[in-house]
Amino acid sequence: MRAIGKSFPGVRALDGVSLTVAEGEVVALLGENGAGKSTLMNILAGVFKHYEGEIEIGGRVAHIHSPKDARRHGIAMIHQELNLVPELSIADNIFLGRERAILDRKAMEARTAELLRGLGLDLSPRRLIKQCKIAERQLIEVAKALSQNVRVLVMDEPTSALADAEVRRLYTVIRDLTGHGVAVIYISHRLEELEEIADRVVVLRDGAYIGERSEVDRDELIQMMAGRPLGELFPRADGGGSGEELLKVEGLSVPGEPGSGRTPLREISLSVRAGEIVGVAGLMGAGRSELLESIFGLHRPTAGSMSLGGRPYRPRRPKGAIRRGVALVAEDRKAQSLVLGNTIAFNASLPSLGRFLRFGTVDARREHRAVERQVNELRVKTPGTRFTVGNLSGGNQQKVVLAKWLLTSPSLILMDEPTRGIDVGAKAEIHALMSSLAAGGKGVLVASSELPELLAMCDRILVLCEGRITAEFSREQRPTQEAILEAAMARQKVTTL
């Protein structure tokens, strides 16, 4: 890619960026949210028709102005925001756009099953996408890309929803591909991945090429990405949680819904104190999201009890949880937390509109002031609160989700993968916010597939396996990633460590 430029209304997204990738090479593309990484790759994948500069494939100029053009040149892209049709089956999604007049469904399903097995997924090709978990959908996107005759594979945050075991499996797939001459462009905000998977690292900032390195130096890369010294990534050296018990869950059991892919919860008992950050670890399908969603009133328990602030807590739906001061930062911010076609102000004030009612109507001036204050405190990069939230970068969208819930003045904040798919600078800011919330007496229950995040930020870590708690670690015990993974793969409940 040579001297690539791209502009959107009011924004110069790329300014003369060049990128070269060799056969069998993995090039990592780094940069903060809004640096231009995804824009550059969307041009390569034919998503954006008009751009400056030129693209060469195999030494010849390639005219790529549509996804069909990209596929013809052997280019496949796994997008950060999953491009799957929820109402169609896995097999239909994998072969979407490549069907012939008469479908050979048997062959499609056999090939789909083969691809899924290669990624360690034991799923029926006929299962609907809407019945699959986020992590499963991410691997299905990988299978979709692998089903094509790929020469260049672009992977935009492919591990953002995956636990360690699935990440390892994906690395094996990548090594197999590069061994057969496939060029891989790998976008990731997980710097710890790069030493293991990348041959070179290319850094973009503010739509421009900054430089590249063949060796991973974490501090140097962060400086190149941010253009400034970055504060502590994990700003929680000392633990907290000495306050009163805020949330108590005893013997909670929640059934799975047939065909939904939802993991049932079995006899869950836990507590969260005021000022405490409690982590939830586990592999894909362990029940992390289901636990947080059940506390938020999305799923009805069949056994057990909960109390909040010393009073019985039985939310029948999220509205009841919000009234009691509980907030949920959901795993899939675009599908579960934001109305992408609407403004920042609309999204941020949605669950707290009651605060701004005056004589039965919303006081727009008060609403605007409150949202603007929260947006400024969280340092959301935006021209204003009337800006469409779907046009923000992933990190800034996540900040809008946080602003939305902070406006409800919660006492307990549930966070499901709060730093998924965001850059290291935004991660540091969200970690600092978590520490600040705990220091202010809030309770935080956070589920994450990033074990370094849990180990650094949490006072205690609960480990789930197949819907049961198999271990609990305190900060004082100094648990290792290996100990957490061992508990995450347990089959029977073990004694609390």
Buried (B, 14 or more C-beta within 10 A) or exposed (E): BEEBBBBEEEEEBBBEBEBEBEEBBBBBBBBBBBBBBBBBBBBBBBBBEEBBBEBEBEEEEBEBEBBEBBBBBBBBBBBBBBBBEEEBBBBBBBBEEEEEEEEEBEEBBEBBBEBBEBBBBEBBBEBBBBBBBBBBBBBBBBBBBBBBEBBBBBBBBBBBBBBBBBBEBBBEBBEEBBEEEBBBBBBBBBBEBBEEBBBBBBBBBBBBBBEBBEEBEEEBBBBBBBEEEBEEBBBBEEBBBEBEBBBBBBEBBBBBEEEEBBBBBBBBBBBBBBBBBBBBBBBBBBBBBBBBBBBBBBBEBEBBBBBBBEEEBEBEEBEBBBEBBBBBBBBBBBEBBBEBEEBBBBBBBBBBEEBBEEEEEBBEEBBBEBBBEBBEEBEBBBEEBEBBBBBBBBBBBBBBBBBBBBBBEBBBBBBBBBBBBBBBBBBBBBBBBBBEBBEEBBBBBBBBBBBEBBBBBBBBBBBBBBBBBBBBBBBEEEBEEEBBBBBBBBEEEBEEE
